[in-house]
Amino acid sequence: MKGSSIRGILSKDDLIKLTENERLNLSVKDRMIKTVACISTDSDVRDAIQKIKQYRLECLPVCQNNILVGIITLQDLQGTTKRSS
């Protein structure tokens, strides 16, 4: 984060891929993904699910006016499309 803006993201999968030496000697800044997929607060739940699956994400930052306001996971969304149908 820089202020309220997302500068990058580092997932559990990103960390697992690192060697022990890399984990000890690299900063988050060195390893984070700098192009972060986000979704807006007014997006449809189906859009969030599609983006999480498309990019194989564990979590999806939620932004409003380019400011991080939350994070949503596929687990958070499980069953929501079935209930709304």
ChimeraX attribute file (.defattr): number of C-alpha atoms within 10 A of each C-alpha:
attribute: neighborCount
match mode: 1-to-1
recipient: residues
	/A:1	10
	/A:2	7
	/A:3	8
	/A:4	11
	/A:5	13
	/A:6	17
	/A:7	14
	/A:8	16
	/A:9	19
	/A:10	14
	/A:11	13
	/A:12	8
	/A:13	10
	/A:14	12
	/A:15	15
	/A:16	10
	/A:17	10
	/A:18	13
	/A:19	10
	/A:20	10
	/A:21	8
	/A:22	12
	/A:23	14
	/A:24	9
	/A:25	10
	/A:26	11
	/A:27	10
	/A:28	13
	/A:29	12
	/A:30	9
	/A:31	17
	/A:32	16
	/A:33	15
	/A:34	13
	/A:35	10
	/A:36	14
	/A:37	16
	/A:38	20
	/A:39	23
	/A:40	18
	/A:41	16
	/A:42	9
	/A:43	10
	/A:44	11
	/A:45	15
	/A:46	12
	/A:47	12
	/A:48	23
	/A:49	21
	/A:50	13
	/A:51	18
	/A:52	20
	/A:53	12
	/A:54	9
	/A:55	10
	/A:56	9
	/A:57	15
	/A:58	14
	/A:59	19
	/A:60	21
	/A:61	20
	/A:62	20
	/A:63	19
	/A:64	13
	/A:65	9
	/A:66	13
	/A:67	15
	/A:68	19
	/A:69	14
	/A:70	13
	/A:71	13
	/A:72	17
	/A:73	15
	/A:74	17
	/A:75	10
	/A:76	11
	/A:77	13
	/A:78	11
	/A:79	10
	/A:80	12
	/A:81	11
	/A:82	7
	/A:83	7
	/A:84	7
	/A:85	5
